[in-house]
Amino acid sequence: MLVRVDFNVPLENRRIVDDTRIREAIPTIQNLVERRARLILITHLGRPDGQVDDAYRTAPLASRLGELIARPVRHVDDCVGPSVENAVKTMRDGEIVMLENVRFHPGETKNDPDFARQLAALGEIYVNDAFGTAHRAHASTVGVAQYLPAVAGLLMEREIKTLGRIMTDPPHPLVAIIGGSKISTKIGVIRSLLKRVDRLCIGGAMACTFLKAKGLSMGRSLVEDDQLEVARSLLASAGTLVLPLDAVVAADARPGVPVDTVAVDAVPPEMKVLDVGPMTVERFLQTCDGAAAVVWNGPLGVYEVPPFDHGTDALAQGLAGSDAQTIIGGGDLVAALQKQHLAERMSFVSTGGGATLEFLEGKVLPGIAVLRDKAHA
């Protein structure tokens, strides 16, 4: 079994900082091992740009997986070629081999047919359990499926079912919360969700563009002036949008800088909006009160720099005690919630970043489109 996993985990000095993505793939791996399958794991790590880079070798990933599942995971120093073929030939039922970083080969990101064919020759069935890479048409996510029967792993299935329900059969009342810095990167998601939700709360720096579109001064805040007309059209056509009432402002996003909380119509000209204020958090939580489900993508402030993480943390604390199904849309928000140990208190945390956004936009993800069981996964 050729199994594409997403073990693209954060590293510091070649040590794994967060092994969540490895843990999420364990149900699929254990299921296949219990069936005595021979598993060949493929992953990328970082962006080595088609070159061998010792900082992005997958040996630490194999070692950590072995610790988590309490069985050996053999690492090989390439992902195609004679040494890999020999390692695969000597495998026994139930054994696991992890290949070297697939992005060490330029053919991976180019979806090169020859490279995909070499990968496919290692196995008999292809299992894609890497939802986080499903929006990439690469050799190990799309190309391999041209040569082997291709099916979804358990994690991929769970992602498709949970996010797919929001798109095709959303529960109501349904509330969405969208944060992040730019409307331009989230406009597709906003428009898609507006067709499905009962209320949509806007936070993060992108809220400044909406507020400026309403005629308010945002001081030195990040505003996309080229998106003001888009924001005005959304405000005019969507009575479901909920904007911030107050904001935490400072001269810059630096630790220890003096901060203030002001109404959104009273942002000082020399200040930047760097987080939502407590009245906004309360308003968002009231909007979510009684919801059947809440979909949240993107932090509400510059969460990497305290105290501009307070809004995101306070909203997360409130939702963690909610009766609603809480669906967290991957990316930076997951890191923010994990810092406060709140991710495990949410109903569902997507492992995707860009893939989750594109799925919620309604786009067809190439890594899903090639799977045999995509229609009923």
C-alpha positions as CSV (number, residue, x, y, z in Angstrom):
1,M,0.0,0.0,0.0
2,L,1.4,3.3,-1.1
3,V,0.1,5.8,1.5
4,R,0.4,9.6,1.1
5,V,0.4,11.2,4.5
6,D,0.8,14.9,5.4
7,F,3.7,14.9,7.9
8,N,4.7,18.5,7.1
9,V,5.2,19.3,10.7
10,P,7.0,22.3,12.3
11,L,10.6,21.7,13.2
12,E,13.2,23.6,15.2
13,N,16.8,22.3,14.9
14,R,15.4,19.2,13.3
15,R,13.2,18.5,16.3
16,I,9.5,18.1,15.9
17,V,7.6,21.0,17.6
18,D,4.1,19.7,17.0
19,D,3.3,16.2,16.0
20,T,-0.5,16.7,15.5
21,R,-0.4,15.8,11.8
22,I,1.5,12.6,12.5
23,R,-1.1,11.6,15.2
24,E,-4.0,12.3,12.9
25,A,-2.8,9.7,10.4
26,I,-2.4,7.0,13.0
27,P,-5.9,5.5,12.6
28,T,-5.3,4.8,8.9
29,I,-1.9,3.4,9.5
30,Q,-3.0,1.1,12.3
31,N,-6.0,0.0,10.4
32,L,-3.8,-1.1,7.4
33,V,-1.1,-2.7,9.6
34,E,-3.7,-4.8,11.4
35,R,-4.8,-6.1,8.0
36,R,-1.2,-7.1,7.4
37,A,-0.6,-4.6,4.6
38,R,2.9,-3.5,3.8
39,L,2.9,0.2,4.1
40,I,5.1,2.6,2.1
41,L,4.6,6.1,3.5
42,I,5.1,9.2,1.4
43,T,5.2,12.8,2.7
44,H,6.7,16.1,1.9
45,L,8.4,18.3,4.5
46,G,9.0,22.1,4.0
47,R,9.9,23.6,0.7
48,P,13.3,22.2,-0.4
49,D,12.6,23.3,-4.0
50,G,13.5,20.0,-5.7
51,Q,16.9,19.8,-3.9
52,V,18.2,17.5,-1.2
53,D,18.3,19.6,2.0
54,D,19.4,17.9,5.2
55,A,17.2,20.2,7.3
56,Y,14.1,18.6,5.7
57,R,14.9,14.9,5.8
58,T,12.0,12.7,7.0
59,A,14.0,10.4,9.3
60,P,12.8,12.3,12.4
61,L,9.2,11.8,11.2
62,A,9.7,8.0,10.9
63,S,11.3,7.9,14.4
64,R,8.4,9.9,15.9
65,L,5.7,7.7,14.2
66,G,7.5,4.6,15.5
67,E,7.3,6.0,19.0
68,L,3.6,6.8,18.7
69,I,2.5,3.4,17.4
70,A,5.1,1.4,19.3
71,R,6.5,-0.5,16.2
72,P,9.5,0.0,14.0
73,V,9.2,2.4,11.0
74,R,12.1,1.9,8.6
75,H,13.4,5.0,6.9
76,V,15.0,4.9,3.5
77,D,17.2,7.7,2.1
78,D,15.3,8.3,-1.2
79,C,11.8,7.9,-2.5
80,V,12.6,6.2,-5.9
81,G,15.5,4.2,-7.3
82,P,17.2,0.9,-6.6
83,S,17.7,1.4,-2.9
84,V,14.0,2.0,-2.4
85,E,13.0,-0.8,-4.6
86,N,15.2,-3.2,-2.7
87,A,13.8,-2.0,0.7
88,V,10.3,-2.6,-0.5
89,K,11.1,-6.1,-1.9
90,T,12.3,-7.2,1.5
91,M,9.2,-6.0,3.4
92,R,7.1,-8.4,5.4
93,D,3.3,-8.2,6.0
94,G,2.5,-5.4,8.5
95,E,5.8,-3.6,8.1
96,I,6.2,0.1,7.5
97,V,8.7,2.0,5.4
98,M,8.9,5.8,5.2
99,L,10.4,7.3,2.1
100,E,12.6,10.3,2.0
101,N,11.1,13.8,1.4
102,V,9.2,13.5,-1.9
103,R,10.0,17.2,-2.6
104,F,13.7,16.5,-2.9
105,H,12.7,15.6,-6.5
106,P,11.7,18.4,-8.9
107,G,9.3,16.0,-10.5
108,E,7.0,16.1,-7.4
109,T,5.7,19.6,-7.6
110,K,5.7,19.5,-11.4
111,N,3.5,16.3,-11.3
112,D,6.0,14.7,-13.7
113,P,4.5,11.5,-15.1
114,D,7.8,9.6,-15.0
115,F,8.4,10.4,-11.4
116,A,4.8,9.5,-10.6
117,R,5.2,6.2,-12.4
118,Q,8.3,5.4,-10.4
119,L,6.4,6.0,-7.1
120,A,3.4,4.0,-8.3
121,A,5.7,1.0,-9.2
122,L,6.4,0.6,-5.5
123,G,2.9,-0.4,-4.5
124,E,-0.3,-2.0,-5.6
125,I,-2.9,0.3,-4.1
126,Y,-2.7,4.1,-3.4
127,V,-4.2,5.6,-0.3
128,N,-4.4,9.3,0.0
129,D,-4.7,10.4,3.7
130,A,-3.2,13.8,3.2
131,F,-6.1,16.2,3.1
132,G,-3.7,19.2,3.7
133,T,-2.1,18.6,0.3
134,A,-5.3,17.8,-1.6
135,H,-5.4,21.2,-3.3
136,R,-2.0,20.5,-4.9
137,A,-1.8,18.6,-8.2
138,H,1.6,17.0,-7.5
139,A,3.0,13.6,-8.5
140,S,2.4,12.1,-5.0
141,T,-1.2,13.5,-4.7
142,V,-2.5,13.2,-8.3
143,G,0.0,11.7,-10.6
144,V,0.3,8.3,-8.8
145,A,-3.5,7.9,-9.0
146,Q,-3.2,7.6,-12.8
147,Y,-1.3,4.3,-12.3
148,L,-2.8,2.7,-9.2
149,P,-6.3,2.2,-7.7
150,A,-6.7,5.3,-5.6
151,V,-8.8,5.5,-2.4
152,A,-9.2,7.9,0.6
153,G,-7.7,7.1,4.0
154,L,-9.8,7.5,7.2
155,L,-8.5,11.1,7.9
156,M,-9.3,12.2,4.3
157,E,-12.7,10.6,4.6
158,R,-13.5,12.4,7.9
159,E,-12.4,15.8,6.4
160,I,-14.5,15.3,3.3
161,K,-17.6,14.2,5.3
162,T,-17.4,17.0,7.9
163,L,-16.6,19.9,5.6
164,G,-18.7,18.4,2.8
165,R,-21.8,18.6,5.1
166,I,-21.3,22.3,5.5
167,M,-21.3,22.7,1.7
168,T,-24.1,20.4,0.7
169,D,-26.4,19.9,3.8
170,P,-25.5,22.5,6.4
171,P,-27.1,22.3,9.8
172,H,-29.0,25.4,11.0
173,P,-28.7,27.8,12.6
174,L,-25.2,27.9,11.1
175,V,-22.7,30.6,12.1
176,A,-19.3,31.2,10.4
177,I,-16.5,33.3,11.9
178,I,-13.8,34.4,9.4
179,G,-10.6,36.0,10.5
180,G,-7.2,36.6,9.0
181,S,-5.5,39.6,7.4
182,K,-6.8,40.0,3.9
183,I,-10.2,39.9,2.2
184,S,-8.4,39.1,-1.1
185,T,-7.4,35.6,0.2
186,K,-10.8,34.9,1.8
187,I,-13.3,36.5,-0.6
188,G,-14.1,33.1,-2.2
189,V,-14.8,31.5,1.2
190,I,-16.9,34.5,2.4
191,R,-19.0,34.4,-0.8
192,S,-19.4,30.7,-0.6
193,L,-20.4,30.7,3.1
194,L,-22.8,33.6,2.7
195,K,-25.0,31.3,0.6
196,R,-25.1,28.7,3.5
197,V,-24.8,30.5,6.9
198,D,-27.4,32.3,8.9
199,R,-24.8,34.8,10.3
200,L,-21.1,35.5,9.4
201,C,-18.8,37.2,11.8
202,I,-15.7,39.1,10.4
203,G,-12.6,39.5,12.5
204,G,-8.9,39.9,12.0
205,A,-7.3,42.7,10.0
206,M,-9.7,42.1,7.1
207,A,-12.5,43.6,9.3
208,C,-10.6,46.9,9.0
209,T,-11.3,46.9,5.2
210,F,-15.0,46.3,5.9
211,L,-15.1,49.0,8.5
212,K,-13.3,51.5,6.2
213,A,-15.8,50.6,3.5
214,K,-18.5,51.8,5.9
215,G,-16.7,55.2,6.1
216,L,-14.8,54.7,9.4
217,S,-11.2,55.7,9.8
218,M,-8.8,52.8,10.6
219,G,-5.7,54.8,11.4
220,R,-2.5,53.0,10.3
221,S,-4.3,49.6,10.2
222,L,-3.8,47.1,7.4
223,V,-6.5,48.0,4.9
224,E,-6.8,46.6,1.4
225,D,-7.9,49.8,-0.5
226,D,-8.3,47.8,-3.7
227,Q,-10.9,45.6,-2.0
228,L,-13.1,48.4,-0.6
229,E,-15.7,48.1,-3.4
230,V,-15.8,44.3,-2.9
231,A,-16.4,45.0,0.8
232,R,-19.1,47.5,0.1
233,S,-20.9,45.1,-2.3
234,L,-20.9,42.4,0.4
235,L,-22.1,44.8,3.0
236,A,-25.0,45.9,0.8
237,S,-26.0,42.4,-0.3
238,A,-25.5,40.5,2.9
239,G,-27.5,41.3,6.0
240,T,-25.9,38.3,7.7
241,L,-22.5,40.0,8.3
242,V,-21.5,40.8,11.9
243,L,-18.6,43.3,12.3
244,P,-16.5,44.2,15.3
245,L,-17.7,46.8,17.8
246,D,-14.3,47.5,19.5
247,A,-10.7,47.0,18.8
248,V,-7.3,46.7,20.6
249,V,-5.0,49.2,19.1
250,A,-1.2,50.0,19.4
251,A,1.5,51.7,17.4
252,D,2.9,48.3,16.2
253,A,2.6,44.6,16.9
254,R,5.5,44.4,19.4
255,P,5.7,42.8,22.8
256,G,5.4,45.3,25.6
257,V,4.0,48.1,23.4
258,P,1.4,50.4,25.1
259,V,-2.1,49.2,24.0
260,D,-5.6,50.6,24.3
261,T,-9.2,49.4,23.6
262,V,-11.4,51.7,21.6
263,A,-14.7,51.7,19.7
264,V,-14.2,50.9,16.0
265,D,-15.3,54.5,15.2
266,A,-12.6,56.0,17.4
267,V,-9.4,54.5,16.1
268,P,-6.6,57.1,16.7
269,P,-4.9,58.1,13.4
270,E,-1.4,57.0,14.6
271,M,-2.6,53.5,15.8
272,K,-3.1,50.1,14.2
273,V,-6.0,47.7,14.9
274,L,-4.3,44.5,16.1
275,D,-7.1,42.6,17.8
276,V,-10.8,42.6,18.5
277,G,-11.9,44.0,21.8
278,P,-14.0,42.3,24.6
279,M,-17.3,43.8,23.3
280,T,-16.7,42.2,19.9
281,V,-15.9,38.8,21.5
282,E,-19.2,39.0,23.4
283,R,-21.1,40.0,20.3
284,F,-19.6,37.0,18.4
285,L,-20.4,34.6,21.2
286,Q,-24.0,35.9,21.4
287,T,-24.3,35.4,17.6
288,C,-23.2,31.8,18.1
289,D,-25.6,31.2,21.0
290,G,-28.1,28.6,20.0
291,A,-26.3,27.7,16.8
292,A,-26.3,24.1,15.6
293,A,-22.8,24.5,14.2
294,V,-20.1,27.1,14.1
295,V,-17.4,27.2,11.4
296,W,-14.3,29.2,12.3
297,N,-11.4,30.0,10.0
298,G,-8.6,32.5,10.9
299,P,-7.5,34.2,14.1
300,L,-9.1,37.5,15.2
301,G,-5.9,39.3,15.8
302,V,-2.1,39.1,15.6
303,Y,-2.2,36.1,17.9
304,E,1.6,35.4,17.6
305,V,2.3,38.6,19.7
306,P,0.6,38.9,23.1
307,P,-1.6,40.6,24.2
308,F,-3.0,40.6,20.7
309,D,-4.0,37.0,21.1
310,H,-6.7,37.8,23.8
311,G,-9.6,38.1,21.3
312,T,-8.9,34.7,19.7
313,D,-8.3,33.0,23.0
314,A,-11.5,34.5,24.6
315,L,-13.6,33.4,21.7
316,A,-12.1,30.0,21.7
317,Q,-12.8,29.6,25.5
318,G,-16.4,30.6,24.9
319,L,-16.9,28.2,22.0
320,A,-15.2,25.3,23.9
321,G,-18.1,25.3,26.3
322,S,-20.7,25.6,23.6
323,D,-23.4,23.1,22.7
324,A,-22.8,23.8,19.0
325,Q,-20.7,21.6,16.8
326,T,-17.5,23.6,16.4
327,I,-15.6,23.1,13.2
328,I,-12.1,24.7,13.0
329,G,-10.8,25.5,9.6
330,G,-7.2,24.7,9.8
331,G,-4.1,26.9,9.3
332,D,-2.9,29.6,11.7
333,L,-6.0,29.3,13.9
334,V,-5.1,25.7,14.9
335,A,-1.7,26.8,16.1
336,A,-3.4,29.6,18.2
337,L,-5.8,27.1,19.8
338,Q,-3.2,24.5,20.5
339,K,-1.1,27.1,22.3
340,Q,-4.0,27.4,24.8
341,H,-4.8,23.6,24.7
342,L,-8.2,24.3,23.3
343,A,-8.0,22.5,20.0
344,E,-9.0,19.2,21.6
345,R,-12.1,20.8,23.0
346,M,-13.5,21.6,19.5
347,S,-15.7,19.1,17.7
348,F,-13.5,19.0,14.6
349,V,-10.2,20.5,13.7
350,S,-9.2,20.4,10.0
351,T,-5.7,19.4,9.1
352,G,-5.8,21.6,6.0
353,G,-4.8,25.2,5.5
354,G,-5.1,26.1,1.9
355,A,-7.0,22.9,1.2
356,T,-9.7,23.7,3.8
357,L,-10.1,27.2,2.3
358,E,-10.4,25.9,-1.2
359,F,-12.9,23.2,-0.1
360,L,-15.1,25.7,1.6
361,E,-14.9,27.9,-1.5
362,G,-16.5,25.0,-3.3
363,K,-13.5,24.3,-5.5
364,V,-12.8,20.8,-6.7
365,L,-9.5,19.7,-5.1
366,P,-7.4,17.7,-7.5
367,G,-6.2,15.3,-4.8
368,I,-9.8,14.3,-4.0
369,A,-11.0,14.3,-7.6
370,V,-8.7,11.4,-8.6
371,L,-10.0,9.1,-5.8
372,R,-12.3,6.2,-6.7
373,D,-14.4,6.7,-3.5
374,K,-14.7,10.5,-3.7
375,A,-18.5,10.3,-4.4
376,H,-19.3,8.5,-1.2
377,A,-16.2,9.1,1.1
